[in-house]
Amino acid sequence: MKNKKENKGFFKKLFNDYKVVVSSEDTFEEKFAFKASKINVFVLMLVYSVILISFTISVVFFTQLRELVPGYSSSDLLSRAIYLTQKTDSLERQIELNNKFYKSISMNPIMVKKELPGYLSDRLQEALWREALHIVNEGYATTKDLDRAIEDGPGLRWSLMGTFLTFHLAGGKAGMKHMLEQFGPALKLPWTKLKAPKLSKKLSSRVIIGTRNQAKGKSVEKLSKIRDEYLVKLQKLRKKYEDKIRK
């Protein structure tokens, strides 16, 4: 019974009027006064809060400020993202179709990991070409000498293994790791007109891991036997055609 009376008294007090007076601090003269109840103050604060929140939401979401909200995407950005995704999928499908076509005509396309001017084979040929021009220009050898050096030297191996796997075998049982340790310092020697990159740990690791993957678990000894067998047969095959070119 007592609690009910207290509750009624509480709600009744909410509607009681109170006089709020603003007076001068020095003379205590009344400057301004008004009457208000607790419920009026509560309602006023509630209305003010609703207006403030509504205004803030309107400013943020109906102006360009909305694009500053984390996780929010404008319709333009969303449309752009969808368009780029579709275009990427289309390009990937086209690349796949191109790869199948080239392989069907006995070609082996290579996908570079990032944008690079020129074809990979062209860049390698260009490096060899420039060095050859320096040698001829400075009178060390003739064009015929240089062509023979490639035809009877690394060219035979390159048609089967390429540069990296060839040097992997040059490292003996330890492969490319020993090759880099033994001959890496020679990159600083003036053997060519091209400046070699710094043989960093990152570069060494890429080369060692790359050639190890190329070997596909085969030992250097086994790869060497395959290479030698290939070279013997290649020399016999080439003999049939080289006279037509050299004579």
C-alpha positions in Angstrom: 0.0 0.0 0.0 2.9 2.3 0.9 4.7 1.6 -2.4 1.6 2.5 -4.4 1.3 5.8 -2.6 5.0 6.5 -3.3 4.6 5.7 -7.0 1.6 8.0 -7.3 3.6 10.7 -5.5 6.5 10.3 -7.9 4.4 10.6 -11.0 2.5 13.6 -9.4 5.8 15.4 -8.8 6.6 15.0 -12.5 3.7 17.4 -13.3 4.4 19.9 -10.5 5.4 23.3 -11.8 8.7 24.8 -10.7 9.7 28.4 -11.1 13.1 28.9 -12.7 14.6 32.3 -12.0 17.7 33.9 -13.5 19.0 36.7 -11.3 22.0 39.0 -11.2 24.9 37.7 -9.2 25.7 41.1 -7.6 22.3 42.5 -6.8 20.1 39.4 -6.9 17.8 41.3 -9.2 15.5 39.0 -11.1 16.4 39.1 -14.8 14.3 36.3 -16.2 11.9 33.6 -14.9 9.7 30.9 -16.2 7.7 28.0 -14.9 8.3 24.4 -16.0 7.6 20.9 -14.7 10.0 17.9 -14.8 8.0 16.2 -17.5 8.2 19.4 -19.6 12.0 19.4 -19.3 12.1 15.7 -20.2 9.9 16.2 -23.2 11.9 19.2 -24.3 15.2 17.3 -24.1 13.8 14.4 -25.9 12.5 16.5 -28.8 15.9 18.3 -28.9 17.7 15.0 -29.1 15.5 13.7 -31.8 16.0 16.8 -33.9 19.7 16.7 -33.4 20.0 13.1 -34.3 17.8 13.5 -37.3 19.7 16.5 -38.5 23.1 14.7 -38.1 21.8 11.6 -40.0 20.4 13.8 -42.8 23.6 15.7 -43.1 25.8 12.6 -43.2 23.7 10.3 -45.5 22.2 12.9 -47.8 25.4 14.8 -48.7 28.9 13.8 -49.9 29.9 13.2 -46.3 28.4 9.7 -46.5 31.4 8.6 -48.5 33.6 9.2 -45.5 31.6 6.7 -43.4 33.7 3.5 -43.0 32.2 0.6 -45.0 29.8 2.8 -47.0 30.0 2.6 -50.8 28.4 5.1 -53.0 26.2 3.9 -55.9 28.9 5.1 -58.3 31.7 3.2 -56.6 29.5 0.1 -56.2 28.7 0.2 -60.0 32.3 0.7 -60.8 33.4 -2.2 -58.6 30.8 -4.5 -60.2 31.9 -3.4 -63.7 35.6 -4.0 -62.9 34.8 -7.4 -61.4 32.9 -8.5 -64.5 35.7 -7.1 -66.8 38.3 -9.0 -64.8 36.4 -12.2 -65.1 36.0 -11.6 -68.9 39.7 -11.0 -69.3 40.6 -14.1 -67.4 38.3 -16.2 -69.6 39.8 -14.6 -72.7 43.4 -15.3 -71.5 42.4 -18.9 -70.8 41.0 -19.2 -74.4 44.1 -17.6 -75.8 46.3 -20.1 -73.9 44.3 -23.1 -75.2 44.6 -21.7 -78.8 48.4 -21.2 -78.6 48.9 -24.6 -77.1 46.8 -26.2 -79.9 49.3 -24.9 -82.4 52.3 -26.1 -80.4 53.2 -22.8 -78.8 53.8 -22.3 -75.1 52.5 -19.0 -73.7 54.0 -17.6 -70.5 52.1 -15.4 -68.1 54.3 -12.7 -66.6 53.7 -11.9 -62.9 53.3 -8.2 -63.5 53.4 -5.6 -66.3 56.7 -5.6 -68.2 57.6 -3.8 -71.5 58.5 -6.3 -74.2 58.4 -10.1 -74.4 60.6 -12.1 -72.0 62.4 -13.8 -74.9 63.0 -10.5 -76.6 64.5 -8.9 -73.5 66.9 -11.8 -73.1 67.8 -11.7 -76.8 68.3 -7.9 -76.6 70.8 -8.3 -73.7 72.8 -10.8 -75.7 72.5 -8.7 -78.8 73.9 -5.6 -77.1 76.8 -7.5 -75.6 77.6 -9.0 -79.0 77.6 -5.5 -80.6 80.1 -4.3 -78.0 82.4 -7.2 -78.7 82.2 -6.7 -82.5 82.6 -2.9 -82.1 85.7 -3.2 -80.0 87.2 -5.8 -82.4 87.4 -8.8 -80.1 85.6 -11.2 -82.5 83.6 -11.3 -85.7 79.9 -11.9 -86.1 80.7 -15.4 -87.3 82.8 -16.1 -84.2 80.0 -15.0 -81.9 77.4 -17.1 -83.7 79.7 -20.1 -83.5 80.1 -19.5 -79.8 76.3 -19.7 -79.3 75.7 -22.5 -81.8 78.4 -24.8 -80.4 78.2 -23.6 -76.8 75.3 -22.6 -74.6 72.8 -22.7 -77.5 72.9 -26.5 -77.5 71.9 -26.6 -73.9 69.5 -23.7 -73.9 67.2 -25.5 -76.4 66.7 -28.2 -73.7 67.2 -26.5 -70.4 67.5 -22.8 -70.6 69.9 -20.6 -68.7 68.9 -21.2 -65.1 68.7 -25.0 -65.2 72.0 -25.1 -67.1 73.7 -23.1 -64.3 72.0 -25.3 -61.8 74.0 -28.3 -63.2 77.1 -26.2 -63.1 76.9 -26.1 -59.3 77.5 -29.9 -59.0 75.6 -32.0 -56.4 74.6 -28.9 -54.5 73.1 -27.3 -57.6 72.3 -23.6 -57.8 73.2 -23.0 -54.2 76.8 -23.9 -54.7 76.8 -22.2 -58.1 75.9 -18.9 -56.6 78.3 -19.3 -53.7 81.3 -20.0 -56.0 80.5 -17.9 -59.0 78.3 -15.2 -57.5 81.3 -12.8 -56.8 82.2 -13.0 -60.5 79.1 -10.9 -61.2 81.2 -7.9 -60.1 83.9 -8.6 -62.7 83.8 -6.7 -66.0 83.0 -9.7 -68.1 80.1 -7.9 -69.9 79.0 -4.4 -70.6 75.8 -5.0 -68.6 75.8 -4.1 -64.9 74.6 -7.1 -62.8 72.1 -6.7 -60.0 73.2 -7.1 -56.4 73.1 -10.8 -55.5 70.9 -10.3 -52.4 69.5 -13.1 -50.2 66.1 -12.5 -51.8 67.4 -12.9 -55.3 69.5 -15.9 -54.4 66.5 -17.5 -52.7 64.3 -17.0 -55.8 66.9 -18.5 -58.1 67.7 -21.5 -55.9 64.0 -22.3 -55.3 63.1 -21.7 -58.9 65.8 -24.1 -60.3 65.0 -26.7 -57.6 61.3 -26.6 -58.8 62.5 -27.0 -62.4 64.5 -30.1 -61.5 61.2 -31.7 -60.2 63.1 -33.8 -57.7 65.7 -35.2 -60.2 69.3 -35.1 -59.0 71.9 -33.1 -60.8 73.6 -36.4 -61.9 70.4 -37.6 -63.5 69.7 -34.3 -65.2 73.3 -34.3 -66.5 72.8 -37.7 -68.1 69.6 -36.6 -69.8 71.3 -33.5 -71.0 74.3 -35.4 -72.4 72.1 -37.9 -74.1 70.1 -35.1 -75.7 73.3 -33.3 -76.8 74.7 -36.4 -78.5 71.4 -36.9 -80.5 71.1 -33.2 -81.2 74.6 -33.0 -82.6 73.8 -36.0 -84.9 70.6 -34.3 -86.0 72.2 -31.0 -86.5 75.0 -32.5 -88.6 72.4 -33.2 -91.3 71.5 -29.5 -91.6 74.5 -27.4 -90.6 76.4 -28.1 -93.8 73.5 -26.5 -95.8 74.0 -23.3 -93.8 77.8 -23.2 -93.2 79.0 -24.4 -96.7 
